[in-house]
Amino acid sequence: MIMADGISNLCNDLQVDPQDIVMLVVSWHMKAATMCEFSKQEFVGGLQSLGIDSLEKFRDRIPSIRSELKDDQKFKEIYNFAFGWAKEKGQKSLALDTAIGMWQLLFEEKQWPLVEHWCQFLQARHNKAISRDTWSQLLEFARSVDPTLSNYDAEGAWPYLLDEFVEYLKENGIIQQKGRVLDLLGHI
């Protein structure tokens, strides 16, 4: 097993910050089961699938690995992978603080303007672990619902937490009832 210290050493060798989202993409390629760990099989299999057989090749591939986040289908796969990868072993849900950190990291790439409001809402109103359903539905919500909520359908099949989030945005004057953005531009 390569544990946190070994991954930190790998990141140093690759000249990549361990908190860099590219390490999530690397973990996705390796089909890593757990954050901050690679089994020998995951590590070797991932490097083989990437065609990497040296540290230099690995370092050279980092920009192309990072660019995979720009592909919508791969981003969705990486996003969905992140849930299982980041949750504690044996847990069905993702700890709220971990989920928030992952959303901030992932939506920094995809630039969802409501991510900070979502995180604030969760801390203020939810304060519980995040289910896989909520995790996956949030990406769909971020992709399909305009940040002004102009195309939000209250009768849609969103998890209750997303419906509550919309109400929170309206109650706090972040979004007006007609869908106009009030302070959103300051958060982009």
N, C-alpha and C positions, 0 to 999 in steps of 0.2 A: 504494500500500500504506500502511496505517496500521500502524506498528510499535509496539514497546513504549512508547516515549516518547509517541506519539500516543494510545495507549490509556490511559496514565497521565493525560494531559491530559483525555481524555474522562471518566475516572473522577472527576477533580477537578471537572469541570463538572457531573457527575451527583451529586456529593457521595456517592460510593460508594468504599469501599476497593478497590483493584485485586485484593486477595486474597479479596474477598467472593464467596461462591458464586453470587451473582446474575450475576456476570460470566460464569460458565460457562453459565448459562441464556441470557444474551444471546448468547454465542458459538454456542450450539446453535441459536437462532433464526436467526442469520446463516449457519448452516452453515459456520462457519469451519473451515478445514482444519488450522490450526496455532494453538497457544496463543500469545498475545501478538502476533497478526497478524490484520488484516482486509484482504482485497483490497477494491477499490472495489466490485466486483460483490457480494461477501458483505455488505459494510456497507450499501449502498443497498438490496439485495434484502431483507435482514433488517429494516431500518427500514420498508420498504414493507409487508412481511408483517405487521408489528406495527401498522401504521397510524400510524407516528410520522413527523412532518415538522418537528418543532422540538425544541430542547433541553428546553424546558419540558414538552412532551408526553412526552419520553423520561423525564425526571425523575419525572413523575407516574405513569408506567407501571411504575416499578421495583417497587413493592409487589405489583402483580398478576403481574409476571414472576417474582418471588421465590415467590409462592404456588403457582406451577405445580409446585414440588418436592413439594407435599403430595399431588398426584395420582399414584397408584402407577404408572400406565402412562407418564405423562410422565417421572416420576423414572427409570423403567427406560430410557426412550429417552435421557435426559440422561446417565445412568450409562454406557450403552453408547457414546454419542457421546464421552464424556470420554476413553476409551481412545485412540482415533485422534487426537483433538485434542491430547492431552498427550504423545504419544510423539514422539521425535525423527524428523525427516524421514528417510525411507529405512530406518527400523528396523521390524521386524515385532513386536518386543516393547517393553514399557514399562519404562524404567529403574526399578529397585526403589525408589529414594528418591522418584522422581516418583509412582509408584504408591501408596506409603505416604501421601504428602502428599494425593493425590487421595482416597484412602479416608478419611482423617481428615476431610477437608472434606465429602465426600458423606455419610458415616455420622454426622457431627455432625447433619445434617438428619434422617436416618432412624433415628438412635439405635439402632445395633446394639451391644449391650453387650460383645461380644467383639472389637471393632475394635482396641483397644490390644493385646490379647493376640495377635491375628493379626499385627499389625505387629511386635511383639517376636519372635514365632515366626519370621517371615520374615527378620529381621535376624540372629537366632541360628542358624537352621538352613538357610535357603535362599540368601540373599545373591546372587541372580541376578535377571535381568530377568523380568518377568511376561508370560506369553503371553495372547493375547486369550481363549483358552478358560478359563484360570484366572480372568481378570478377570470374565468374564460368569458363570461358575459360582459365584463368590463371592457375587454378589448373590442368586442363586437359593438358595444355602446359607443366607445371612443371613435371607432371607424365609421359608424353609420349615422350617429346623431350629431348634427351640427353643434358647434360649441355655444351658439346662441339658443339652442334647444328649439329652433323654429320648426324642425321636423320631428320633434319628440312626440310619440304617441303614448299618452297615459294609459291607453287600453292595450298597449303592446305587452308581450310576454316577458318583460324584464323582471329580474329578481326584485323582491320588495326593497332591498337595500338601494338599488339604483333609483327606484321610484322615490324613496325617502331623500336621496341625494338631490334629485330635481326639486323637491319641495324645499329642501335646505337652501338651495341656490336662490330660489324665489323669495323665501322668508327673509334671507339676509341681504336682499337687494343686489345680489351678484348678477342675477338675470331678472329682467323685468318680465311680467306676465306675458307680454306679447313677444318675448324672446330677444329683446334688445340687450346687448352686452353693456353693463355699466362699468365695471372696473377690470374687465378681462384684458384689455390692451396693456395695462400696467403689469400683467403677469406673463406676458409672452416673451 
